Amino acid sequence: MLKVTEELLKIRYKINNNIFKLSDKALADVEEQFKKFDEIREFNQNKVLAAFQEERISDSHFTNTTGYGYDDMGRDSLDKVYARVLGAEAALVRPHFVNGTHALGTALFGNLRPSDTLLAVSGTPYDTLQSVIGIDGKNERNGSLKEYGVKYKQIDLRNGGFDFDSIEKELKNDKSIKVIHLQRSTGYGWRNAFTIEQLEEVIKFIKEIRNDVIVFVDNCYGEFVDVKEPTEVGADLIAGSLIKNIGGGIAPTGGYIAGRKDCVEQASYRLTVPGIGAECGSTFGVMRSMYQGLFLAPHITMEAVKGATFCSRIMELAGFEVLPKYTDKRSDIIQAIKFNDKIKLINFCKGIQAGSPIDSFVECEPWDMPGYNDQVIMAAGAFIQGSSIELSADAPIREPYIAYLQGGLTFDHAKIGILIALSKILNS
């Protein structure tokens, strides 16, 4: 780090020399990993560019429709670009999805019927999806899948991996299983994200037993971290949020569903209504941002991955347990840090907030966030509210007090934010 930069950070954020020494050591250690990330970024940038060119995208696709939104060429062509990029037959990309959970829920409701069974084979789904399924222990009469007569089964992980024996047993014995749920990212768990190779292995295993089931992957936080997506290795359906990786920090809101044409079509009837599906939905002038965000996403995602990798190494050097390790193969942008201390956890998140461009003067506090069973603290000084491709950190306030860092539109900003957060802990 340049001495002039160090001096500025010392004065403004009271970062001491010991932290700069840790930073220099961490940067040297992650250098080889960064070279690999640059190769992935270049591959995915070429893939996105080719999709734009093959669909002949022009200025005329940056439409501004209102009302019904019939024949919105920008919207319909964006679906096709996404399908090409993700290696899928079809895609449904809309600003009308309010978050990733909405996109995931739409895909599930669209493809499950009463008496069908949803089988989760990667353990308990992410907190907010539990309400959608109806397993959060709260009032079940809220329109959940359970209230509509959809059954749920779960197979926990075994030693951090898939329990193939239990999966085979359930698939052979329960013919009501219609959808298999796989969560690519860690969520609020303590495990590495599943790699594309691991997903390919379990999908192939499932399909050899029951080719009739729909394999659905929660792809949130995973797009462009590798050179393939789950739909390119056998997944029937994936979904995610545009204010995470694939929106590139530019898309102002929205989500996507992609995969088999029939599965995407069924999801579209849940997003709108049967008989209309994807034919309606005005886009209010956000098409340019959604196209541009997708184009920038391979680069922005790798900036976030670099930030997470740097965070892993410097926090490990500072004495904290981290997952993944800086040398581990990554499959999402999330970095988990185990503090075993409530105060350290809260101070880390407050440090990330203090290092943000927006609302840096605000101190985040734990609160009863809708959709979560525990109080949650969220540091997110973002240009787009809740955007986790921008530098952010959040955590449920429960033992062993793990913080989950993600995002960073630029590595430089991610590094500064992490140094401030570490300083908050070590100086407290």
Secondary structure as UniProt FT lines:
FT   HELIX           3..13
FT   HELIX           17..29
FT   HELIX           31..54
FT   TURN            55..56
FT   HELIX           59..61
FT   TURN            67..68
FT   TURN            70..71
FT   HELIX           73..86
FT   STRAND          90..94
FT   TURN            95..96
FT   HELIX           100..111
FT   TURN            114..115
FT   STRAND          117..120
FT   HELIX           127..133
FT   TURN            141..143
FT   TURN            145..149
FT   STRAND          151..154
FT   TURN            159..160
FT   HELIX           164..173
FT   TURN            175..176
FT   STRAND          177..183
FT   TURN            187..188
FT   HELIX           196..209
FT   TURN            211..212
FT   STRAND          214..218
FT   TURN            220..224
FT   HELIX           230..232
FT   TURN            233..234
FT   STRAND          237..241
FT   TURN            242..243
FT   HELIX           245..247
FT   TURN            248..250
FT   STRAND          255..259
FT   HELIX           261..271
FT   TURN            274..276
FT   HELIX           277..279
FT   TURN            284..285
FT   HELIX           287..317
FT   TURN            318..319
FT   STRAND          321..323
FT   TURN            326..327
FT   STRAND          335..338
FT   HELIX           342..354
FT   TURN            360..361
FT   TURN            370..371
FT   STRAND          376..379
FT   TURN            385..386
FT   STRAND          392..396
FT   TURN            399..400
FT   STRAND          402..406
FT   HELIX           411..426
//
